[in-house]
Amino acid sequence: MKKFMAILCMTALLCGCSSKNTGSSDSQSAVSGNNTGSEVTTEADTGSGSQEGTTVNNAPTDPNLESDPSEILVSGEKTDMSSVANVSWDKIYRSALEDFKKSDKFSDDARFTVYDINDDHVPELIISYGGYGDKTFLVKTLSESVYTEFEPMTGCDQLSYVMDRSLLTAVRLRDDIQVQNIQLYRIKSGMMANVGSFQRSASAAKVDGVPVTDDKYDEEYTHYISGVIKSMGLDFGFDDATIDAALGDTESWEKGYEAVLNDYLKYKKANDDNHFSLYDINGDDIPELFVSGGYHYAPYVDIYSWNGCTVPVGSFGTDGTIGFAPDSKELISLVDNPSYTAGSVYSFDTEGNYKFSELFSYGNTENSKKQDENAEVIYKVNGQLTDKSDYEKQVKEKVKKSYYVLGQDNDVTADTVKNVGSGKYKEASKN
């Protein structure tokens, strides 16, 4: 039986909400009503693609795999806000968050993200609730004075954002029959469409509902779901101070980061070994916040920036640290586990979009020799197989730099969090 494919690669995650200065919807045009019968224009490279050439003769089939619903618009409730004075995303989303807190869906496991998914400088709001493997995600957007609340995405394991392609990916797993279902969505002009799908079981695979070989599946999957990926709906808790930080109702970056760290202290510290660093990586004289999160055996680093609101820009690595080389202005993420070693180099956008780009990636399976002397050692650079000599040359050139180690400088305690609110913290140091 073939090994069941893992969910989404956690190499990296990304991004943020738009500037408070451009966050209002000031267009005079408006539309209303539902989107039944409407058309959404998607870019040519959406993930649905043409089915020509994707059907593979004799590809295995599995009756447990569902049919493909791609290119179907997601229905939603639209509200015309053009007659409302001073319409802005932060006021609308605050109302939505407060209404959700009063609903029977709200509990301590509910979280939310404010993040610009479609690059229109107006962020979307995503709320999540429910337990692992059965999460519901509520997606809300404001476009040209029309506020839309899309139908809930239910029964999900996770919702992620693929930065390179501006795609949302909803992942659903059926462990009992070993089936993985991934639906791809794009939001544009106030509408959301399902633009592609990947479905896999232990014995079969489909892309956009068409049976394909495992190799074709992997090729298509890595083409559309790769690079910088960000988990959605999980960044903030529903405390008043955290909502204020996410929506830009906080007096300073210090107070914004204090609210975020208090969120870790309240909800995550019991299980996680949280530490943090502060360092300016985009040259705006305001530091980014790097928080080591996750369980003790596999901590990652959550990164937040500031643009008038606290922007959750991504999560990186699995060792609780991330490097920053000030000379090249690159972030360096390293992973070293019992089976393989891997890493990536990223740049952080300094033009106000609060996004990362992956510049270089690498990995080898030398560590597997420690478990099995007969194991084949594989070397990859930017996803391509290479030999050891070329691998070591490129990694040395791209990674072996002097850099700050971020994520571990300060412990997350009540005192250190309070100090951040006053602008006091231990500064980062170089390796």
C-alpha positions as CSV (number, residue, x, y, z in Angstrom):
1,M,0.0,0.0,0.0
2,K,1.4,3.4,-1.0
3,K,2.1,5.8,1.8
4,F,-0.8,8.2,2.3
5,M,0.2,11.7,1.3
6,A,0.6,14.2,4.2
7,I,-1.7,17.2,4.3
8,L,0.0,20.5,3.4
9,C,3.7,21.0,3.5
10,M,4.5,23.0,6.6
11,T,7.7,24.4,5.2
12,A,6.4,27.9,5.6
13,L,3.4,30.2,6.0
14,L,2.8,33.7,5.3
15,C,1.2,37.1,5.0
16,G,-0.9,39.8,6.5
17,C,-3.8,42.3,6.4
18,S,-3.6,45.5,4.4
19,S,-2.7,48.9,5.6
20,K,-5.1,50.8,7.9
21,N,-4.6,53.7,5.6
22,T,-6.1,51.9,2.6
23,G,-8.4,49.5,4.5
24,S,-11.7,51.4,3.8
25,S,-14.0,50.5,0.9
26,D,-14.6,53.9,-0.7
27,S,-15.9,52.9,-4.1
28,Q,-19.3,54.5,-5.0
29,S,-20.4,51.4,-7.0
30,A,-22.3,48.6,-5.3
31,V,-24.0,45.3,-6.1
32,S,-26.5,43.4,-4.1
33,G,-28.4,40.2,-4.1
34,N,-27.0,36.7,-4.2
35,N,-24.5,35.5,-6.7
36,T,-26.6,32.8,-8.4
37,G,-26.0,33.0,-12.1
38,S,-23.1,35.4,-11.7
39,E,-19.7,34.8,-13.3
40,V,-16.4,35.0,-11.5
41,T,-13.3,35.7,-13.7
42,T,-10.4,33.6,-12.5
43,E,-6.8,33.9,-13.7
44,A,-5.6,31.3,-16.2
45,D,-3.5,29.5,-13.6
46,T,-6.1,28.7,-11.0
47,G,-5.6,25.1,-10.1
48,S,-8.6,23.8,-12.1
49,G,-6.9,24.0,-15.4
50,S,-7.8,22.3,-18.6
51,Q,-8.6,18.6,-18.2
52,E,-6.9,18.0,-21.6
53,G,-3.9,15.7,-21.0
54,T,-4.8,15.0,-17.4
55,T,-6.8,11.9,-17.9
56,V,-4.5,8.9,-17.7
57,N,-5.5,5.6,-19.2
58,N,-5.8,2.8,-16.7
59,A,-5.4,5.2,-13.8
60,P,-6.8,3.5,-10.6
61,T,-10.2,4.6,-9.4
62,D,-11.7,4.5,-5.9
63,P,-15.4,4.7,-5.2
64,N,-14.7,6.6,-1.9
65,L,-13.3,9.6,-3.9
66,E,-16.0,12.2,-4.5
67,S,-16.8,13.9,-7.8
68,D,-15.2,17.3,-8.4
69,P,-17.2,20.5,-7.7
70,S,-14.6,22.9,-9.2
71,E,-15.6,26.1,-11.0
72,I,-18.7,26.3,-8.8
73,L,-19.5,29.6,-7.0
74,V,-19.8,29.5,-3.3
75,S,-23.1,31.1,-2.3
76,G,-23.1,33.9,0.2
77,E,-25.3,36.5,1.9
78,K,-24.5,39.9,0.5
79,T,-25.2,43.2,2.2
80,D,-25.0,46.5,0.3
81,M,-23.1,49.0,2.6
82,S,-22.9,51.9,0.2
83,S,-25.5,53.9,2.1
84,V,-23.8,53.4,5.4
85,A,-21.6,56.3,6.5
86,N,-17.9,55.7,7.0
87,V,-17.9,52.1,5.9
88,S,-14.6,50.3,6.8
89,W,-13.6,46.7,7.1
90,D,-12.5,47.1,10.7
91,K,-16.0,48.3,11.9
92,I,-17.8,45.6,9.9
93,Y,-15.5,42.8,11.1
94,R,-15.8,44.0,14.7
95,S,-19.5,43.7,14.5
96,A,-19.2,40.2,12.9
97,L,-16.8,39.1,15.7
98,E,-19.0,40.4,18.4
99,D,-22.1,38.7,16.9
100,F,-20.1,35.4,16.7
101,K,-19.1,35.7,20.4
102,K,-22.8,35.9,21.3
103,S,-23.8,32.8,19.1
104,D,-24.0,29.2,20.2
105,K,-21.0,28.4,18.0
106,F,-18.6,30.3,20.2
107,S,-16.3,28.4,22.6
108,D,-12.7,28.7,23.8
109,D,-11.5,26.8,20.7
110,A,-12.8,29.6,18.4
111,R,-10.1,31.7,16.6
112,F,-9.9,34.2,13.8
113,T,-7.6,35.7,11.2
114,V,-7.8,39.1,9.5
115,Y,-5.8,38.8,6.3
116,D,-5.8,40.1,2.7
117,I,-6.4,37.0,0.6
118,N,-7.1,38.6,-2.8
119,D,-4.6,41.5,-2.8
120,D,-7.1,44.3,-3.0
121,H,-5.7,46.0,0.1
122,V,-8.9,45.1,2.1
123,P,-8.4,42.1,4.3
124,E,-10.8,39.2,4.7
125,L,-12.1,37.9,8.0
126,I,-11.9,34.1,8.7
127,I,-13.4,32.6,11.8
128,S,-12.8,29.0,12.9
129,Y,-14.5,26.8,15.5
130,G,-14.8,23.1,16.3
131,G,-12.3,20.4,17.2
132,Y,-9.5,18.8,15.3
133,G,-10.7,17.1,12.1
134,D,-14.1,18.8,12.3
135,K,-13.5,22.5,12.1
136,T,-15.9,25.0,10.5
137,F,-14.5,28.1,8.7
138,L,-16.5,31.2,8.2
139,V,-15.1,33.4,5.4
140,K,-16.2,37.1,5.1
141,T,-15.1,39.8,2.7
142,L,-15.8,43.4,1.8
143,S,-15.6,44.5,-1.8
144,E,-16.7,47.8,-3.3
145,S,-19.1,48.5,-0.4
146,V,-20.6,45.0,-0.6
147,Y,-20.1,42.8,2.5
148,T,-20.4,39.1,1.9
149,E,-20.6,36.2,4.3
150,F,-20.0,33.0,2.4
151,E,-21.6,29.6,3.3
152,P,-19.6,27.8,6.1
153,M,-16.9,25.4,5.1
154,T,-17.6,22.4,7.4
155,G,-15.9,19.2,8.4
156,C,-12.4,20.6,7.7
157,D,-9.0,19.6,9.1
158,Q,-7.5,22.9,8.1
159,L,-7.8,26.0,5.8
160,S,-4.6,27.4,4.3
161,Y,-3.6,30.2,1.9
162,V,-1.1,29.5,-0.9
163,M,0.6,32.9,-1.4
164,D,2.1,32.4,-4.8
165,R,-1.4,31.7,-6.4
166,S,-3.7,33.6,-4.0
167,L,-5.6,30.4,-3.3
168,L,-7.4,29.1,-0.3
169,T,-7.1,25.3,0.3
170,A,-9.6,23.5,2.4
171,V,-8.4,20.1,3.6
172,R,-10.6,17.2,4.7
173,L,-9.4,13.8,5.8
174,R,-11.3,10.5,6.3
175,D,-8.8,8.5,8.4
176,D,-11.2,5.6,8.6
177,I,-11.0,5.0,4.8
178,Q,-7.7,6.8,4.2
179,V,-9.1,9.5,1.9
180,Q,-7.8,13.1,1.6
181,N,-9.8,15.8,-0.2
182,I,-8.4,19.2,-0.9
183,Q,-10.6,21.9,-2.5
184,L,-9.1,25.1,-3.9
185,Y,-10.9,28.4,-3.8
186,R,-10.3,31.9,-5.1
187,I,-11.9,35.1,-3.9
188,K,-12.2,37.9,-6.5
189,S,-14.6,40.9,-6.7
190,G,-16.6,39.9,-3.7
191,M,-17.2,36.3,-5.0
192,M,-15.6,33.0,-4.1
193,A,-15.3,30.1,-6.5
194,N,-14.1,26.5,-6.1
195,V,-11.5,26.4,-8.8
196,G,-9.9,23.0,-8.4
197,S,-9.6,19.9,-6.3
198,F,-7.1,17.1,-5.3
199,Q,-8.4,13.8,-4.0
200,R,-6.3,10.9,-2.9
201,S,-6.8,7.5,-1.2
202,A,-4.4,4.7,-0.6
203,S,-5.1,3.2,-4.0
204,A,-6.2,6.1,-6.3
205,A,-5.9,9.7,-7.1
206,K,-7.9,12.4,-8.8
207,V,-7.1,15.9,-10.0
208,D,-10.2,18.1,-10.8
209,G,-12.3,14.9,-10.6
210,V,-10.2,13.1,-13.3
211,P,-8.4,9.9,-12.3
212,V,-4.6,10.2,-12.7
213,T,-1.5,8.4,-11.8
214,D,0.4,9.0,-8.5
215,D,3.2,10.8,-10.4
216,K,0.7,13.1,-12.2
217,Y,-1.0,13.8,-9.0
218,D,2.2,14.8,-7.3
219,E,3.3,16.9,-10.2
220,E,0.0,18.9,-10.2
221,Y,-0.2,19.1,-6.4
222,T,3.3,20.6,-6.1
223,H,2.6,23.0,-9.0
224,Y,-0.4,24.6,-7.3
225,I,0.3,24.0,-3.6
226,S,3.9,25.0,-2.9
227,G,6.0,27.9,-1.7
228,V,4.8,30.0,1.2
229,I,1.7,28.7,2.8
230,K,-0.2,30.2,5.7
231,S,-2.8,28.6,8.1
232,M,-6.0,30.6,8.2
233,G,-8.5,31.2,11.0
234,L,-6.2,30.4,13.8
235,D,-4.2,33.6,14.5
236,F,-6.2,35.4,17.2
237,G,-8.4,34.7,20.2
238,F,-11.5,36.6,21.1
239,D,-10.3,38.7,24.0
240,D,-11.2,42.4,23.6
241,A,-7.5,43.5,23.6
242,T,-6.6,40.9,20.9
243,I,-9.6,42.0,18.7
244,D,-8.4,45.6,19.1
245,A,-4.9,44.6,18.0
246,A,-6.1,42.7,15.0
247,L,-8.5,45.5,13.9
248,G,-6.1,48.4,14.5
249,D,-7.7,49.8,17.6
250,T,-4.5,49.7,19.6
251,E,-2.4,52.8,20.4
252,S,1.0,51.4,19.4
253,W,2.8,48.4,18.2
254,E,4.0,47.8,21.7
255,K,0.4,47.4,23.0
256,G,-0.5,45.4,19.9
257,Y,2.2,42.9,20.5
258,E,1.4,42.8,24.2
259,A,-2.1,41.7,23.3
260,V,-0.9,39.0,21.0
261,L,1.6,37.6,23.6
262,N,-1.2,37.7,26.3
263,D,-3.2,35.5,23.9
264,Y,-0.3,33.0,23.9
265,L,-0.1,33.2,27.6
266,K,-3.8,32.5,28.0
267,Y,-4.5,29.9,25.4
268,K,-1.2,28.2,24.5
269,K,1.4,28.4,27.3
270,A,-0.1,25.4,29.1
271,N,1.0,23.1,26.3
272,D,3.6,25.1,24.4
273,D,7.1,26.2,25.2
274,N,6.6,29.8,24.1
275,H,9.5,32.3,23.7
276,F,9.7,35.4,21.6
277,S,12.0,37.9,19.9
278,L,11.6,41.4,18.4
279,Y,13.6,42.5,15.4
280,D,12.9,44.9,12.5
281,I,13.3,42.9,9.2
282,N,11.5,45.3,6.8
283,G,13.3,48.5,7.6
284,D,10.4,50.6,8.9
285,D,11.9,51.1,12.3
286,I,9.2,48.9,13.9
287,P,10.2,45.4,14.9
288,E,8.5,42.3,13.9
289,L,7.4,39.9,16.6
290,F,8.7,36.3,16.4
291,V,7.0,33.8,18.8
292,S,8.1,30.2,19.2
293,G,5.0,28.1,19.3
294,G,3.9,24.5,19.0
295,Y,4.6,21.6,21.3
296,H,7.9,21.0,22.8
297,Y,9.0,18.4,20.3
298,A,8.3,20.5,17.2
299,P,8.1,24.2,17.9
300,Y,7.7,26.6,14.9
301,V,7.9,30.4,14.8
302,D,4.9,32.6,14.3
303,I,5.7,36.1,12.9
304,Y,3.7,39.3,13.3
305,S,4.2,42.7,11.8
306,W,2.7,46.1,12.3
307,N,0.9,48.5,9.9
308,G,-1.5,50.1,12.3
309,C,-2.9,46.7,13.1
310,T,-1.1,43.6,14.2
311,V,-0.5,41.6,11.0
312,P,-0.1,37.8,11.3
313,V,2.4,37.2,8.5
314,G,3.3,33.5,8.8
315,S,4.9,30.6,10.6
316,F,8.2,29.0,9.8
317,G,10.4,26.1,10.7
318,T,10.0,23.3,13.2
319,D,12.9,24.0,15.6
320,G,11.5,27.1,17.4
321,T,13.9,29.6,15.7
322,I,14.3,31.3,12.4
323,G,17.4,33.2,11.2
324,F,17.6,36.7,9.7
325,A,20.6,37.8,7.7
326,P,20.6,41.6,7.8
327,D,23.1,42.0,5.0
328,S,20.9,40.2,2.5
329,K,17.6,40.8,4.3
330,E,16.8,37.1,4.1
331,L,15.0,34.8,6.6
332,I,16.6,31.4,6.9
333,S,14.5,28.4,8.1
334,L,16.2,25.2,9.1
335,V,14.8,21.7,9.9
336,D,16.8,18.8,11.2
337,N,14.9,15.7,12.3
338,P,15.8,11.9,12.5
339,S,15.0,11.3,8.9
340,Y,16.1,14.3,6.9
341,T,17.5,17.8,7.0
342,A,15.8,20.7,5.1
343,G,15.5,24.4,4.9
344,S,14.4,27.4,3.0
345,V,15.5,31.0,2.4
346,Y,12.8,33.7,2.2
347,S,12.5,37.4,1.5
348,F,10.0,39.7,3.2
349,D,8.2,42.2,1.1
350,T,9.1,45.8,2.1
351,E,6.4,47.4,-0.1
352,G,3.6,47.2,2.4
353,N,2.0,43.9,1.2
354,Y,3.4,42.0,4.2
355,K,4.2,38.9,2.3
356,F,7.0,36.4,2.0
357,S,8.6,34.8,-1.1
358,E,10.6,31.6,-1.1
359,L,14.0,32.2,-2.7
360,F,15.7,28.9,-2.2
361,S,14.8,25.5,-0.7
362,Y,16.9,22.3,-0.1
363,G,16.8,19.0,1.6
364,N,18.7,15.7,2.1
365,T,18.0,12.3,3.7
366,E,21.4,11.7,5.1
367,N,19.9,11.3,8.6
368,S,18.0,8.2,7.4
369,K,21.3,6.3,7.3
370,K,21.3,6.4,11.1
371,Q,18.1,4.3,11.1
372,D,18.8,2.2,8.0
373,E,22.3,1.8,6.6
374,N,20.7,0.6,3.3
375,A,18.6,3.7,2.9
376,E,19.1,5.7,-0.3
377,V,20.3,9.2,0.3
378,I,18.5,11.9,-1.7
379,Y,19.7,15.5,-2.3
380,K,17.3,18.1,-3.6
381,V,17.7,21.8,-4.4
382,N,14.6,23.9,-5.2
383,G,12.7,20.6,-5.5
384,Q,15.1,19.1,-8.1
385,L,17.3,16.1,-7.5
386,T,21.0,16.8,-7.5
387,D,24.3,15.2,-6.3
388,K,26.0,15.8,-3.0
389,S,28.7,18.0,-4.3
390,D,26.3,20.4,-6.1
391,Y,24.0,20.3,-3.1
392,E,26.6,21.3,-0.6
393,K,28.0,24.0,-2.8
394,Q,24.6,25.7,-3.2
395,V,23.6,25.3,0.4
396,K,26.8,26.8,1.6
397,E,26.4,29.8,-0.8
398,K,22.8,30.5,0.2
399,V,22.6,29.5,3.9
400,K,26.0,29.7,5.6
401,K,25.7,33.4,6.6
402,S,25.9,35.4,9.8
403,Y,22.4,35.9,11.0
404,Y,20.3,36.7,14.0
405,V,18.5,33.8,15.7
406,L,15.0,34.8,16.4
407,G,12.3,33.2,18.5
408,Q,14.0,32.4,21.7
409,D,15.3,35.6,23.3
410,N,12.5,36.1,25.9
411,D,10.3,33.7,27.7
412,V,6.5,34.4,27.5
413,T,5.6,35.3,31.1
414,A,3.2,37.8,32.6
415,D,6.1,40.1,33.4
416,T,7.9,39.9,30.0
417,V,4.6,40.5,28.2
418,K,3.8,43.5,30.3
419,N,7.3,44.8,29.6
420,V,6.8,44.6,25.8
421,G,3.8,46.9,26.2
422,S,6.2,49.4,27.7
423,G,8.8,48.9,24.9
424,K,11.1,46.8,27.1
425,Y,12.6,43.4,26.0
426,K,15.8,41.6,25.5
427,E,17.2,42.3,22.1
428,A,18.2,39.6,19.6
429,S,21.8,38.4,19.1
430,K,23.7,37.0,16.2
431,N,24.8,33.4,15.8
